[in-house]
Amino acid sequence: MSCRAFKLQPSPQPTERDDGDIAAARVRLGADAVIGASCYDRVELARAALAAGASYVAFGAVFSSRTKPHAAAAPLSLFADAAALGANAVAIGGITAARRCAS
């Protein structure tokens, strides 16, 4: 699980596995920081990220991507799973204007 913390940046970017510890970022940046966690294709990572203090979770790749052709495929059912956890969730991977309303 990885995290990226944003204190003032309005447009968080997807992160990689080695970006840092969510609980440590929450302590360092405080309750108002927006901290996201890349959870790839695994709801158990989302559960752990939320328990550690993540503001939102990201699943992907939702679509194939030229930049990360070997990324794990994240099924759309993960978003229902995240909602059941009470999580804010975002889709990453292969998102384009043409695909924004797909599926």
Summary of the structure (lengths in Angstrom):
residues: 103
radius of gyration: 13.2
end to end distance: 26.3
largest distance: 39.2
contacts: 294
relative contact order: 0.19
helix: 25%
strand: 19%
